């Protein structure tokens, strides 16, 4: 458990122009986080944090998320060694979304299926009108079987 807590929501003027961090969590108690490489800006992943995961991230300087599928805390890299060291945290104008700029330890991959980033496929429309996925570039950094068995 963490000691850090966040201010309640203030006026629109305070939220949009003040210097008090007043994060707006959704109905499930979560805030979305776009995670980018601090050096080259690549979008690595999108995660979610509840208040405690956000506080843990701020306190430790290492990214911690709330896993919606497992309903538990998830420190990125705890098993794989691909710890995300936080360089900077940004919030948007109404403080309901975050951008985390990170450096990834280990082999540098963020995606659990072995790619550097989770966004390794693009959506395309085929000549016959169907929609499919194609690789957007980049090779796998590692084989997940080597880490997770």
Secondary structure, 3 states (H helix, E strand, C coil): CCCCCCCCCCCHHHHHHCCCCCCCCCCCCCEEEEEEECCCCCEEEEEEECHHHHHHHHHHCECEEEECCCCEEEECCCCCCCCEEEEEEEECCCCCEEEEEEEECCCCCCCCCCCCCCCCEEEEECCCCCEEEEECCCCCCCCHHHHHC
